[in-house]
Amino acid sequence: MSVTVIERKWHTTAEVAVMLNFGLSKTKMLVLTGKIRSVKVGRDRRILPVWVDEYVTRCAAEAEQEWCA
């Protein structure tokens, strides 16, 4: 008998807030302004893990530019 592990495909805004160590309000604002991509599923927002990574990478690149300027 084999065991299938189902990996999470989506995160909620609250889960992303915890991942980034941000408040829920700040995370919701980042989603609503498009700084973190998301899709609306019914009444809820869902965020792909890669979109969280894109946001972190973009923030790091912006910080790097500030330090190098």
PQR file with spaces between the fields and no chain letter, atoms N, CA, C, O and H, PARSE charges and radii, in Angstrom:
ATOM       1  N    MET     1       0.844   -1.180    0.000 -0.4000 1.5000
ATOM       2  CA   MET     1       0.000    0.000    0.000 -0.0000 2.0000
ATOM       3  C    MET     1       0.884    1.236    0.000  0.5500 1.7000
ATOM       4  O    MET     1       1.770    1.366    0.845 -0.5500 1.4000
ATOM       5  N    SER     2       0.652    2.137   -0.934 -0.4000 1.5000
ATOM       6  CA   SER     2       1.445    3.362   -0.992 -0.0000 2.0000
ATOM       7  C    SER     2       0.672    4.508   -0.345  0.5500 1.7000
ATOM       8  O    SER     2      -0.558    4.514   -0.303 -0.5500 1.4000
ATOM       9  H    SER     2      -0.067    2.031   -1.620  0.4000 1.0000
ATOM      10  N    VAL     3       1.424    5.460    0.149 -0.4000 1.5000
ATOM      11  CA   VAL     3       0.837    6.624    0.798 -0.0000 2.0000
ATOM      12  C    VAL     3       1.039    7.823   -0.112  0.5500 1.7000
ATOM      13  O    VAL     3       2.153    8.082   -0.568 -0.5500 1.4000
ATOM      14  H    VAL     3       2.423    5.455    0.115  0.4000 1.0000
ATOM      15  N    THR     4      -0.022    8.547   -0.373 -0.4000 1.5000
ATOM      16  CA   THR     4       0.049    9.750   -1.185 -0.0000 2.0000
ATOM      17  C    THR     4       0.020   10.961   -0.276  0.5500 1.7000
ATOM      18  O    THR     4      -0.870   11.096    0.564 -0.5500 1.4000
ATOM      19  H    THR     4      -0.927    8.337   -0.002  0.4000 1.0000
ATOM      20  N    VAL     5       0.988   11.838   -0.444 -0.4000 1.5000
ATOM      21  CA   VAL     5       1.038   13.062    0.336 -0.0000 2.0000
ATOM      22  C    VAL     5       0.540   14.195   -0.547  0.5500 1.7000
ATOM      23  O    VAL     5       1.075   14.439   -1.629 -0.5500 1.4000
ATOM      24  H    VAL     5       1.711   11.728   -1.126  0.4000 1.0000
ATOM      25  N    ILE     6      -0.470   14.869   -0.079 -0.4000 1.5000
ATOM      26  CA   ILE     6      -1.021   15.990   -0.823 -0.0000 2.0000
ATOM      27  C    ILE     6      -0.402   17.266   -0.265  0.5500 1.7000
ATOM      28  O    ILE     6      -0.585   17.603    0.905 -0.5500 1.4000
ATOM      29  H    ILE     6      -0.904   14.671    0.800  0.4000 1.0000
ATOM      30  N    GLU     7       0.323   17.959   -1.114 -0.4000 1.5000
ATOM      31  CA   GLU     7       0.944   19.210   -0.698 -0.0000 2.0000
ATOM      32  C    GLU     7      -0.048   20.352   -0.879  0.5500 1.7000
ATOM      33  O    GLU     7      -0.892   20.328   -1.774 -0.5500 1.4000
ATOM      34  H    GLU     7       0.471   17.686   -2.064  0.4000 1.0000
ATOM      35  N    ARG     8       0.070   21.334   -0.025 -0.4000 1.5000
ATOM      36  CA   ARG     8      -0.809   22.497   -0.119 -0.0000 2.0000
ATOM      37  C    ARG     8      -0.507   23.266   -1.390  0.5500 1.7000
ATOM      38  O    ARG     8       0.655   23.505   -1.721 -0.5500 1.4000
ATOM      39  H    ARG     8       0.755   21.354    0.702  0.4000 1.0000
ATOM      40  N    LYS     9      -1.533   23.646   -2.086 -0.4000 1.5000
ATOM      41  CA   LYS     9      -1.372   24.403   -3.319 -0.0000 2.0000
ATOM      42  C    LYS     9      -1.630   25.885   -3.100  0.5500 1.7000
ATOM      43  O    LYS     9      -1.053   26.726   -3.790 -0.5500 1.4000
ATOM      44  H    LYS     9      -2.477   23.452   -1.818  0.4000 1.0000
ATOM      45  N    TRP    10      -2.481   26.205   -2.158 -0.4000 1.5000
ATOM      46  CA   TRP    10      -2.890   27.579   -1.899 -0.0000 2.0000
ATOM      47  C    TRP    10      -2.675   27.931   -0.435  0.5500 1.7000
ATOM      48  O    TRP    10      -2.666   27.059    0.433 -0.5500 1.4000
ATOM      49  H    TRP    10      -2.949   25.522   -1.598  0.4000 1.0000
ATOM      50  N    HIS    11      -2.502   29.221   -0.176 -0.4000 1.5000
ATOM      51  CA   HIS    11      -2.467   29.724    1.198 -0.0000 2.0000
ATOM      52  C    HIS    11      -3.534   30.792    1.343  0.5500 1.7000
ATOM      53  O    HIS    11      -3.866   31.486    0.383 -0.5500 1.4000
ATOM      54  H    HIS    11      -2.510   29.929   -0.881  0.4000 1.0000
ATOM      55  N    THR    12      -4.065   30.919    2.543 -0.4000 1.5000
ATOM      56  CA   THR    12      -4.985   32.009    2.841 -0.0000 2.0000
ATOM      57  C    THR    12      -4.161   33.253    3.170  0.5500 1.7000
ATOM      58  O    THR    12      -2.953   33.175    3.392 -0.5500 1.4000
ATOM      59  H    THR    12      -3.795   30.354    3.324  0.4000 1.0000
ATOM      60  N    THR    13      -4.827   34.380    3.198 -0.4000 1.5000
ATOM      61  CA   THR    13      -4.149   35.625    3.567 -0.0000 2.0000
ATOM      62  C    THR    13      -3.603   35.527    4.989  0.5500 1.7000
ATOM      63  O    THR    13      -2.507   36.012    5.267 -0.5500 1.4000
ATOM      64  H    THR    13      -5.809   34.443    3.018  0.4000 1.0000
ATOM      65  N    ALA    14      -4.350   34.911    5.874 -0.4000 1.5000
ATOM      66  CA   ALA    14      -3.901   34.763    7.261 -0.0000 2.0000
ATOM      67  C    ALA    14      -2.655   33.878    7.345  0.5500 1.7000
ATOM      68  O    ALA    14      -1.745   34.162    8.123 -0.5500 1.4000
ATOM      69  H    ALA    14      -5.241   34.517    5.648  0.4000 1.0000
ATOM      70  N    GLU    15      -2.613   32.827    6.562 -0.4000 1.5000
ATOM      71  CA   GLU    15      -1.435   31.951    6.564 -0.0000 2.0000
ATOM      72  C    GLU    15      -0.206   32.686    6.031  0.5500 1.7000
ATOM      73  O    GLU    15       0.898   32.514    6.550 -0.5500 1.4000
ATOM      74  H    GLU    15      -3.352   32.596    5.930  0.4000 1.0000
ATOM      75  N    VAL    16      -0.397   33.498    5.003 -0.4000 1.5000
ATOM      76  CA   VAL    16       0.719   34.273    4.451 -0.0000 2.0000
ATOM      77  C    VAL    16       1.206   35.295    5.472  0.5500 1.7000
ATOM      78  O    VAL    16       2.408   35.531    5.590 -0.5500 1.4000
ATOM      79  H    VAL    16      -1.294   33.637    4.582  0.4000 1.0000
ATOM      80  N    ALA    17       0.287   35.896    6.205 -0.4000 1.5000
ATOM      81  CA   ALA    17       0.679   36.849    7.248 -0.0000 2.0000
ATOM      82  C    ALA    17       1.594   36.174    8.266  0.5500 1.7000
ATOM      83  O    ALA    17       2.599   36.753    8.680 -0.5500 1.4000
ATOM      84  H    ALA    17      -0.690   35.704    6.109  0.4000 1.0000
ATOM      85  N    VAL    18       1.254   34.972    8.665 -0.4000 1.5000
ATOM      86  CA   VAL    18       2.093   34.228    9.617 -0.0000 2.0000
ATOM      87  C    VAL    18       3.441   33.900    8.987  0.5500 1.7000
ATOM      88  O    VAL    18       4.480   34.043    9.631 -0.5500 1.4000
ATOM      89  H    VAL    18       0.438   34.502    8.329  0.4000 1.0000
ATOM      90  N    MET    19       3.426   33.460    7.731 -0.4000 1.5000
ATOM      91  CA   MET    19       4.669   33.102    7.044 -0.0000 2.0000
ATOM      92  C    MET    19       5.635   34.280    6.982  0.5500 1.7000
ATOM      93  O    MET    19       6.841   34.113    7.164 -0.5500 1.4000
ATOM      94  H    MET    19       2.581   33.344    7.208  0.4000 1.0000
ATOM      95  N    LEU    20       5.095   35.481    6.721 -0.4000 1.5000
ATOM      96  CA   LEU    20       5.926   36.675    6.562 -0.0000 2.0000
ATOM      97  C    LEU    20       6.154   37.414    7.880  0.5500 1.7000
ATOM      98  O    LEU    20       6.901   38.391    7.932 -0.5500 1.4000
ATOM      99  H    LEU    20       4.115   35.617    6.573  0.4000 1.0000
ATOM     100  N    ASN    21       5.503   36.938    8.943 -0.4000 1.5000
ATOM     101  CA   ASN    21       5.569   37.604   10.244 -0.0000 2.0000
ATOM     102  C    ASN    21       5.033   39.038   10.156  0.5500 1.7000
ATOM     103  O    ASN    21       5.574   39.956   10.773 -0.5500 1.4000
ATOM     104  H    ASN    21       4.896   36.144    8.901  0.4000 1.0000
ATOM     105  N    PHE    22       3.962   39.209    9.379 -0.4000 1.5000
ATOM     106  CA   PHE    22       3.262   40.484    9.225 -0.0000 2.0000
ATOM     107  C    PHE    22       1.920   40.375    9.926  0.5500 1.7000
ATOM     108  O    PHE    22       1.444   39.278   10.217 -0.5500 1.4000
ATOM     109  H    PHE    22       3.523   38.464    8.878  0.4000 1.0000
ATOM     110  N    GLY    23       1.320   41.515   10.192 -0.4000 1.5000
ATOM     111  CA   GLY    23      -0.042   41.529   10.688 -0.0000 2.0000
ATOM     112  C    GLY    23      -1.012   41.193    9.560  0.5500 1.7000
ATOM     113  O    GLY    23      -0.680   41.327    8.383 -0.5500 1.4000
ATOM     114  H    GLY    23       1.706   42.406    9.955  0.4000 1.0000
ATOM     115  N    LEU    24      -2.200   40.761    9.928 -0.4000 1.5000
ATOM     116  CA   LEU    24      -3.197   40.408    8.928 -0.0000 2.0000
ATOM     117  C    LEU    24      -3.614   41.627    8.113  0.5500 1.7000
ATOM     118  O    LEU    24      -3.804   41.517    6.901 -0.5500 1.4000
ATOM     119  H    LEU    24      -2.470   40.653   10.885  0.4000 1.0000
ATOM     120  N    SER    25      -3.758   42.779    8.748 -0.4000 1.5000
ATOM     121  CA   SER    25      -4.157   43.989    8.029 -0.0000 2.0000
ATOM     122  C    SER    25      -3.123   44.384    6.976  0.5500 1.7000
ATOM     123  O    SER    25      -3.479   44.736    5.852 -0.5500 1.4000
ATOM     124  H    SER    25      -3.604   42.868    9.732  0.4000 1.0000
ATOM     125  N    LYS    26      -1.855   44.323    7.342 -0.4000 1.5000
ATOM     126  CA   LYS    26      -0.790   44.664    6.391 -0.0000 2.0000
ATOM     127  C    LYS    26      -0.792   43.688    5.220  0.5500 1.7000
ATOM     128  O    LYS    26      -0.642   44.097    4.068 -0.5500 1.4000
ATOM     129  H    LYS    26      -1.567   44.037    8.255  0.4000 1.0000
ATOM     130  N    THR    27      -0.960   42.409    5.508 -0.4000 1.5000
ATOM     131  CA   THR    27      -0.965   41.404    4.449 -0.0000 2.0000
ATOM     132  C    THR    27      -2.154   41.592    3.529  0.5500 1.7000
ATOM     133  O    THR    27      -2.022   41.475    2.311 -0.5500 1.4000
ATOM     134  H    THR    27      -1.081   42.077    6.443  0.4000 1.0000
ATOM     135  N    LYS    28      -3.313   41.882    4.097 -0.4000 1.5000
ATOM     136  CA   LYS    28      -4.500   42.141    3.263 -0.0000 2.0000
ATOM     137  C    LYS    28      -4.267   43.353    2.363  0.5500 1.7000
ATOM     138  O    LYS    28      -4.678   43.348    1.202 -0.5500 1.4000
ATOM     139  H    LYS    28      -3.421   41.977    5.086  0.4000 1.0000
ATOM     140  N    MET    29      -3.619   44.381    2.881 -0.4000 1.5000
ATOM     141  CA   MET    29      -3.338   45.574    2.077 -0.0000 2.0000
ATOM     142  C    MET    29      -2.372   45.245    0.945  0.5500 1.7000
ATOM     143  O    MET    29      -2.549   45.731   -0.172 -0.5500 1.4000
ATOM     144  H    MET    29      -3.285   44.385    3.824  0.4000 1.0000
ATOM     145  N    LEU    30      -1.359   44.435    1.208 -0.4000 1.5000
ATOM     146  CA   LEU    30      -0.426   44.024    0.161 -0.0000 2.0000
ATOM     147  C    LEU    30      -1.150   43.240   -0.934  0.5500 1.7000
ATOM     148  O    LEU    30      -0.838   43.383   -2.116 -0.5500 1.4000
ATOM     149  H    LEU    30      -1.215   44.040    2.115  0.4000 1.0000
ATOM     150  N    VAL    31      -2.107   42.422   -0.540 -0.4000 1.5000
ATOM     151  CA   VAL    31      -2.889   41.649   -1.510 -0.0000 2.0000
ATOM     152  C    VAL    31      -3.800   42.586   -2.304  0.5500 1.7000
ATOM     153  O    VAL    31      -3.857   42.501   -3.531 -0.5500 1.4000
ATOM     154  H    VAL    31      -2.361   42.306    0.421  0.4000 1.0000
ATOM     155  N    LEU    32      -4.505   43.473   -1.615 -0.4000 1.5000
ATOM     156  CA   LEU    32      -5.450   44.363   -2.293 -0.0000 2.0000
ATOM     157  C    LEU    32      -4.769   45.344   -3.234  0.5500 1.7000
ATOM     158  O    LEU    32      -5.357   45.749   -4.237 -0.5500 1.4000
ATOM     159  H    LEU    32      -4.459   43.542   -0.619  0.4000 1.0000
ATOM     160  N    THR    33      -3.532   45.731   -2.923 -0.4000 1.5000
ATOM     161  CA   THR    33      -2.798   46.654   -3.797 -0.0000 2.0000
ATOM     162  C    THR    33      -2.028   45.924   -4.891  0.5500 1.7000
ATOM     163  O    THR    33      -1.398   46.554   -5.740 -0.5500 1.4000
ATOM     164  H    THR    33      -3.055   45.401   -2.109  0.4000 1.0000
ATOM     165  N    GLY    34      -2.080   44.590   -4.867 -0.4000 1.5000
ATOM     166  CA   GLY    34      -1.424   43.809   -5.905 -0.0000 2.0000
ATOM     167  C    GLY    34       0.052   43.568   -5.674  0.5500 1.7000
ATOM     168  O    GLY    34       0.727   43.027   -6.550 -0.5500 1.4000
ATOM     169  H    GLY    34      -2.592   44.078   -4.177  0.4000 1.0000
ATOM     170  N    LYS    35       0.571   43.950   -4.524 -0.4000 1.5000
ATOM     171  CA   LYS    35       1.989   43.709   -4.248 -0.0000 2.0000
ATOM     172  C    LYS    35       2.259   42.225   -4.004  0.5500 1.7000
ATOM     173  O    LYS    35       3.354   41.727   -4.266 -0.5500 1.4000
ATOM     174  H    LYS    35       0.023   44.389   -3.812  0.4000 1.0000
ATOM     175  N    ILE    36       1.246   41.535   -3.499 -0.4000 1.5000
ATOM     176  CA   ILE    36       1.267   40.075   -3.432 -0.0000 2.0000
ATOM     177  C    ILE    36       0.108   39.603   -4.301  0.5500 1.7000
ATOM     178  O    ILE    36      -1.047   39.947   -4.050 -0.5500 1.4000
ATOM     179  H    ILE    36       0.357   41.939   -3.286  0.4000 1.0000
ATOM     180  N    ARG    37       0.422   38.820   -5.316 -0.4000 1.5000
ATOM     181  CA   ARG    37      -0.628   38.342   -6.220 -0.0000 2.0000
ATOM     182  C    ARG    37      -1.553   37.373   -5.503  0.5500 1.7000
ATOM     183  O    ARG    37      -1.144   36.666   -4.582 -0.5500 1.4000
ATOM     184  H    ARG    37       1.360   38.541   -5.520  0.4000 1.0000
ATOM     185  N    SER    38      -2.801   37.354   -5.939 -0.4000 1.5000
ATOM     186  CA   SER    38      -3.778   36.440   -5.367 -0.0000 2.0000
ATOM     187  C    SER    38      -4.904   36.228   -6.367  0.5500 1.7000
ATOM     188  O    SER    38      -5.020   36.946   -7.360 -0.5500 1.4000
ATOM     189  H    SER    38      -3.133   37.928   -6.687  0.4000 1.0000
ATOM     190  N    VAL    39      -5.717   35.242   -6.087 -0.4000 1.5000
ATOM     191  CA   VAL    39      -6.933   35.019   -6.864 -0.0000 2.0000
ATOM     192  C    VAL    39      -8.094   34.955   -5.887  0.5500 1.7000
ATOM     193  O    VAL    39      -7.942   34.562   -4.730 -0.5500 1.4000
ATOM     194  H    VAL    39      -5.623   34.659   -5.280  0.4000 1.0000
ATOM     195  N    LYS    40      -9.240   35.347   -6.377 -0.4000 1.5000
ATOM     196  CA   LYS    40     -10.431   35.301   -5.556 -0.0000 2.0000
ATOM     197  C    LYS    40     -11.167   34.002   -5.862  0.5500 1.7000
ATOM     198  O    LYS    40     -11.480   33.711   -7.017 -0.5500 1.4000
ATOM     199  H    LYS    40      -9.364   35.667   -7.317  0.4000 1.0000
ATOM     200  N    VAL    41     -11.435   33.242   -4.838 -0.4000 1.5000
ATOM     201  CA   VAL    41     -12.175   31.992   -4.955 -0.0000 2.0000
ATOM     202  C    VAL    41     -13.417   32.157   -4.078  0.5500 1.7000
ATOM     203  O    VAL    41     -13.347   32.064   -2.853 -0.5500 1.4000
ATOM     204  H    VAL    41     -11.181   33.478   -3.900  0.4000 1.0000
ATOM     205  N    GLY    42     -14.540   32.400   -4.725 -0.4000 1.5000
ATOM     206  CA   GLY    42     -15.740   32.713   -3.951 -0.0000 2.0000
ATOM     207  C    GLY    42     -15.551   34.030   -3.230  0.5500 1.7000
ATOM     208  O    GLY    42     -15.284   35.054   -3.860 -0.5500 1.4000
ATOM     209  H    GLY    42     -14.597   32.476   -5.720  0.4000 1.0000
ATOM     210  N    ARG    43     -15.687   34.012   -1.917 -0.4000 1.5000
ATOM     211  CA   ARG    43     -15.502   35.234   -1.125 -0.0000 2.0000
ATOM     212  C    ARG    43     -14.090   35.347   -0.564  0.5500 1.7000
ATOM     213  O    ARG    43     -13.752   36.343    0.075 -0.5500 1.4000
ATOM     214  H    ARG    43     -15.904   33.181   -1.406  0.4000 1.0000
ATOM     215  N    ASP    44     -13.277   34.343   -0.796 -0.4000 1.5000
ATOM     216  CA   ASP    44     -11.945   34.284   -0.191 -0.0000 2.0000
ATOM     217  C    ASP    44     -10.841   34.572   -1.199  0.5500 1.7000
ATOM     218  O    ASP    44     -11.028   34.426   -2.407 -0.5500 1.4000
ATOM     219  H    ASP    44     -13.552   33.534   -1.315  0.4000 1.0000
ATOM     220  N    ARG    45      -9.694   34.981   -0.685 -0.4000 1.5000
ATOM     221  CA   ARG    45      -8.485   35.153   -1.486 -0.0000 2.0000
ATOM     222  C    ARG    45      -7.564   33.985   -1.235  0.5500 1.7000
ATOM     223  O    ARG    45      -7.454   33.496   -0.111 -0.5500 1.4000
ATOM     224  H    ARG    45      -9.541   35.099    0.296  0.4000 1.0000
ATOM     225  N    ARG    46      -6.904   33.541   -2.284 -0.4000 1.5000
ATOM     226  CA   ARG    46      -5.927   32.466   -2.166 -0.0000 2.0000
ATOM     227  C    ARG    46      -4.637   32.897   -2.843  0.5500 1.7000
ATOM     228  O    ARG    46      -4.654   33.602   -3.852 -0.5500 1.4000
ATOM     229  H    ARG    46      -6.994   33.939   -3.197  0.4000 1.0000
ATOM     230  N    ILE    47      -3.521   32.463   -2.276 -0.4000 1.5000
ATOM     231  CA   ILE    47      -2.209   32.907   -2.729 -0.0000 2.0000
ATOM     232  C    ILE    47      -1.334   31.673   -2.946  0.5500 1.7000
ATOM     233  O    ILE    47      -1.208   30.822   -2.065 -0.5500 1.4000
ATOM     234  H    ILE    47      -3.507   31.890   -1.457  0.4000 1.0000
ATOM     235  N    LEU    48      -0.737   31.592   -4.132 -0.4000 1.5000
ATOM     236  CA   LEU    48       0.183   30.492   -4.423 -0.0000 2.0000
ATOM     237  C    LEU    48       1.499   30.709   -3.677  0.5500 1.7000
ATOM     238  O    LEU    48       1.928   31.850   -3.506 -0.5500 1.4000
ATOM     239  H    LEU    48      -0.839   32.283   -4.848  0.4000 1.0000
ATOM     240  N    PRO    49       2.136   29.642   -3.236 -0.5600 1.5000
ATOM     241  CA   PRO    49       3.434   29.785   -2.564  0.2800 2.0000
ATOM     242  C    PRO    49       4.459   30.544   -3.413  0.5500 1.7000
ATOM     243  O    PRO    49       5.248   31.321   -2.875 -0.5500 1.4000
ATOM     244  N    VAL    50       4.456   30.330   -4.718 -0.4000 1.5000
ATOM     245  CA   VAL    50       5.416   31.012   -5.590 -0.0000 2.0000
ATOM     246  C    VAL    50       5.179   32.527   -5.583  0.5500 1.7000
ATOM     247  O    VAL    50       6.122   33.300   -5.754 -0.5500 1.4000
ATOM     248  H    VAL    50       3.816   29.699   -5.155  0.4000 1.0000
ATOM     249  N    TRP    51       3.943   32.948   -5.389 -0.4000 1.5000
ATOM     250  CA   TRP    51       3.661   34.379   -5.342 -0.0000 2.0000
ATOM     251  C    TRP    51       4.206   35.014   -4.067  0.5500 1.7000
ATOM     252  O    TRP    51       4.616   36.175   -4.079 -0.5500 1.4000
ATOM     253  H    TRP    51       3.177   32.320   -5.249  0.4000 1.0000
ATOM     254  N    VAL    52       4.214   34.264   -2.975 -0.4000 1.5000
ATOM     255  CA   VAL    52       4.833   34.747   -1.742 -0.0000 2.0000
ATOM     256  C    VAL    52       6.343   34.874   -1.971  0.5500 1.7000
ATOM     257  O    VAL    52       6.957   35.864   -1.573 -0.5500 1.4000
ATOM     258  H    VAL    52       3.881   33.321   -2.965  0.4000 1.0000
ATOM     259  N    ASP    53       6.927   33.872   -2.608 -0.4000 1.5000
ATOM     260  CA   ASP    53       8.358   33.909   -2.923 -0.0000 2.0000
ATOM     261  C    ASP    53       8.696   35.096   -3.814  0.5500 1.7000
ATOM     262  O    ASP    53       9.714   35.755   -3.603 -0.5500 1.4000
ATOM     263  H    ASP    53       6.428   33.068   -2.931  0.4000 1.0000
ATOM     264  N    GLU    54       7.853   35.378   -4.811 -0.4000 1.5000
ATOM     265  CA   GLU    54       8.085   36.523   -5.699 -0.0000 2.0000
ATOM     266  C    GLU    54       8.106   37.826   -4.905  0.5500 1.7000
ATOM     267  O    GLU    54       8.954   38.685   -5.142 -0.5500 1.4000
ATOM     268  H    GLU    54       7.026   34.843   -4.982  0.4000 1.0000
ATOM     269  N    TYR    55       7.184   37.972   -3.974 -0.4000 1.5000
ATOM     270  CA   TYR    55       7.125   39.189   -3.154 -0.0000 2.0000
ATOM     271  C    TYR    55       8.402   39.340   -2.323  0.5500 1.7000
ATOM     272  O    TYR    55       8.986   40.421   -2.266 -0.5500 1.4000
ATOM     273  H    TYR    55       6.495   37.274   -3.781  0.4000 1.0000
ATOM     274  N    VAL    56       8.825   38.259   -1.685 -0.4000 1.5000
ATOM     275  CA   VAL    56      10.031   38.303   -0.849 -0.0000 2.0000
ATOM     276  C    VAL    56      11.257   38.623   -1.705  0.5500 1.7000
ATOM     277  O    VAL    56      12.103   39.420   -1.299 -0.5500 1.4000
ATOM     278  H    VAL    56       8.350   37.380   -1.731  0.4000 1.0000
ATOM     279  N    THR    57      11.360   38.012   -2.876 -0.4000 1.5000
ATOM     280  CA   THR    57      12.491   38.262   -3.779 -0.0000 2.0000
ATOM     281  C    THR    57      12.512   39.718   -4.223  0.5500 1.7000
ATOM     282  O    THR    57      13.567   40.351   -4.258 -0.5500 1.4000
ATOM     283  H    THR    57      10.673   37.364   -3.206  0.4000 1.0000
ATOM     284  N    ARG    58      11.335   40.243   -4.562 -0.4000 1.5000
ATOM     285  CA   ARG    58      11.245   41.645   -4.990 -0.0000 2.0000
ATOM     286  C    ARG    58      11.642   42.594   -3.860  0.5500 1.7000
ATOM     287  O    ARG    58      12.355   43.570   -4.097 -0.5500 1.4000
ATOM     288  H    ARG    58      10.478   39.729   -4.534  0.4000 1.0000
ATOM     289  N    CYS    59      11.192   42.321   -2.640 -0.4000 1.5000
ATOM     290  CA   CYS    59      11.560   43.159   -1.492 -0.0000 2.0000
ATOM     291  C    CYS    59      13.062   43.109   -1.238  0.5500 1.7000
ATOM     292  O    CYS    59      13.678   44.132   -0.938 -0.5500 1.4000
ATOM     293  H    CYS    59      10.613   41.528   -2.447  0.4000 1.0000
ATOM     294  N    ALA    60      13.645   41.933   -1.357 -0.4000 1.5000
ATOM     295  CA   ALA    60      15.091   41.794   -1.149 -0.0000 2.0000
ATOM     296  C    ALA    60      15.870   42.546   -2.219  0.5500 1.7000
ATOM     297  O    ALA    60      16.881   43.181   -1.920 -0.5500 1.4000
ATOM     298  H    ALA    60      13.145   41.103   -1.601  0.4000 1.0000
ATOM     299  N    ALA    61      15.401   42.477   -3.474 -0.4000 1.5000
ATOM     300  CA   ALA    61      16.081   43.190   -4.560 -0.0000 2.0000
ATOM     301  C    ALA    61      15.996   44.696   -4.363  0.5500 1.7000
ATOM     302  O    ALA    61      16.965   45.411   -4.622 -0.5500 1.4000
ATOM     303  H    ALA    61      14.579   41.961   -3.716  0.4000 1.0000
ATOM     304  N    GLU    62      14.847   45.183   -3.908 -0.4000 1.5000
ATOM     305  CA   GLU    62      14.696   46.619   -3.646 -0.0000 2.0000
ATOM     306  C    GLU    62      15.597   47.056   -2.502  0.5500 1.7000
ATOM     307  O    GLU    62      16.189   48.134   -2.561 -0.5500 1.4000
ATOM     308  H    GLU    62      14.061   44.602   -3.698  0.4000 1.0000
ATOM     309  N    ALA    63      15.707   46.244   -1.471 -0.4000 1.5000
ATOM     310  CA   ALA    63      16.587   46.572   -0.349 -0.0000 2.0000
ATOM     311  C    ALA    63      18.052   46.579   -0.796  0.5500 1.7000
ATOM     312  O    ALA    63      18.842   47.423   -0.373 -0.5500 1.4000
ATOM     313  H    ALA    63      15.226   45.368   -1.424  0.4000 1.0000
ATOM     314  N    GLU    64      18.390   45.630   -1.651 -0.4000 1.5000
ATOM     315  CA   GLU    64      19.762   45.563   -2.167 -0.0000 2.0000
ATOM     316  C    GLU    64      20.106   46.814   -2.972  0.5500 1.7000
ATOM     317  O    GLU    64      21.210   47.347   -2.859 -0.5500 1.4000
ATOM     318  H    GLU    64      17.748   44.944   -1.995  0.4000 1.0000
ATOM     319  N    GLN    65      19.165   47.276   -3.778 -0.4000 1.5000
ATOM     320  CA   GLN    65      19.396   48.490   -4.566 -0.0000 2.0000
ATOM     321  C    GLN    65      19.593   49.706   -3.669  0.5500 1.7000
ATOM     322  O    GLN    65      20.425   50.565   -3.961 -0.5500 1.4000
ATOM     323  H    GLN    65      18.268   46.844   -3.870  0.4000 1.0000
ATOM     324  N    GLU    66      18.831   49.783   -2.577 -0.4000 1.5000
ATOM     325  CA   GLU    66      18.965   50.897   -1.644 -0.0000 2.0000
ATOM     326  C    GLU    66      20.341   50.895   -0.985  0.5500 1.7000
ATOM     327  O    GLU    66      20.936   51.955   -0.789 -0.5500 1.4000
ATOM     328  H    GLU    66      18.155   49.085   -2.340  0.4000 1.0000
ATOM     329  N    TRP    67      20.844   49.726   -0.645 -0.4000 1.5000
ATOM     330  CA   TRP    67      22.147   49.619   -0.001 -0.0000 2.0000
ATOM     331  C    TRP    67      23.284   49.947   -0.970  0.5500 1.7000
ATOM     332  O    TRP    67      24.316   50.490   -0.576 -0.5500 1.4000
ATOM     333  H    TRP    67      20.361   48.865   -0.805  0.4000 1.0000
ATOM     334  N    CYS    68      23.076   49.610   -2.234 -0.4000 1.5000
ATOM     335  CA   CYS    68      24.130   49.824   -3.235 -0.0000 2.0000
ATOM     336  C    CYS    68      24.123   51.248   -3.796  0.5500 1.7000
ATOM     337  O    CYS    68      25.078   51.655   -4.457 -0.5500 1.4000
ATOM     338  H    CYS    68      22.238   49.170   -2.555  0.4000 1.0000
ATOM     339  N    ALA    69      23.072   51.994   -3.541 -0.4000 1.5000
ATOM     340  CA   ALA    69      22.955   53.351   -4.118 -0.0000 2.0000
ATOM     341  C    ALA    69      23.793   54.351   -3.365  0.5500 1.7000
ATOM     342  O    ALA    69      23.810   55.531   -3.714 -0.5500 1.4000
ATOM     343  H    ALA    69      22.297   51.664   -3.004  0.4000 1.0000
